[in-house]
């Protein structure tokens, strides 16, 4: 066997090993992304116990937290907001400096309302709400998580 054939075999072996490692890495990434999108992941933080418990008995329990609380128009925007809010929530979870009640930020409220309308557009399209500029949370604030928030929460600016 000459040197060229030996190098080609080694190169092929290295490429194959690289492809296997890449495939395994991609699989872990997909599984991790799916888990980070799950209610089990969201409910694993102390600050989200109350929200997770109330969601489990709500009419929206078939939806993942991220379906309401993250933008769903495109994957890039979702990933950016998921990263930002994830870092913010992790920071405050570690410091344990969240207040007793969860409050949506202005951007968070816009995302929630946009997602309400994404699912319920046909229900409200001919109502005063659509023409008057009101938002879903004005009347339906406690629909999924209740109104009495006595524990759990996170600091939101």
ChimeraX attribute file (.defattr): number of C-alpha atoms within 10 A of each C-alpha:
attribute: neighborCount
match mode: 1-to-1
recipient: residues
	/A:1	5
	/A:2	6
	/A:3	7
	/A:4	9
	/A:5	10
	/A:6	11
	/A:7	11
	/A:8	11
	/A:9	11
	/A:10	12
	/A:11	12
	/A:12	12
	/A:13	12
	/A:14	12
	/A:15	12
	/A:16	12
	/A:17	12
	/A:18	12
	/A:19	12
	/A:20	12
	/A:21	12
	/A:22	12
	/A:23	12
	/A:24	12
	/A:25	12
	/A:26	12
	/A:27	12
	/A:28	12
	/A:29	12
	/A:30	12
	/A:31	12
	/A:32	12
	/A:33	12
	/A:34	11
	/A:35	13
	/A:36	15
	/A:37	17
	/A:38	16
	/A:39	18
	/A:40	13
	/A:41	14
	/A:42	20
	/A:43	17
	/A:44	11
	/A:45	16
	/A:46	16
	/A:47	25
	/A:48	19
	/A:49	16
	/A:50	21
	/A:51	21
	/A:52	24
	/A:53	12
	/A:54	17
	/A:55	22
	/A:56	15
	/A:57	11
	/A:58	14
	/A:59	10
	/A:60	14
	/A:61	14
	/A:62	10
	/A:63	13
	/A:64	15
	/A:65	20
	/A:66	18
	/A:67	16
	/A:68	20
	/A:69	22
	/A:70	22
	/A:71	22
	/A:72	17
	/A:73	11
	/A:74	8
	/A:75	10
	/A:76	11
	/A:77	13
	/A:78	16
	/A:79	15
	/A:80	13
	/A:81	17
	/A:82	18
	/A:83	12
	/A:84	11
	/A:85	16
	/A:86	13
	/A:87	12
	/A:88	14
	/A:89	20
	/A:90	13
	/A:91	13
	/A:92	16
	/A:93	18
	/A:94	11
	/A:95	9
	/A:96	14
	/A:97	13
	/A:98	17
	/A:99	15
	/A:100	15
	/A:101	18
	/A:102	20
	/A:103	15
	/A:104	16
	/A:105	12
	/A:106	11
	/A:107	10
	/A:108	18
	/A:109	17
	/A:110	17
	/A:111	19
	/A:112	22
	/A:113	18
	/A:114	21
	/A:115	21
	/A:116	17
	/A:117	17
	/A:118	13
	/A:119	11
	/A:120	11
	/A:121	13
	/A:122	10
	/A:123	9
	/A:124	13
	/A:125	12
	/A:126	10
	/A:127	10
	/A:128	10
	/A:129	12
	/A:130	14
	/A:131	10
	/A:132	8
	/A:133	8
	/A:134	12
	/A:135	18
	/A:136	18
	/A:137	14
	/A:138	9
	/A:139	9
	/A:140	11
	/A:141	12
	/A:142	13
	/A:143	14
	/A:144	17
	/A:145	19
	/A:146	14
	/A:147	12
	/A:148	9
	/A:149	16
	/A:150	11
	/A:151	15
	/A:152	18
	/A:153	25
	/A:154	22
	/A:155	20
	/A:156	16
	/A:157	7
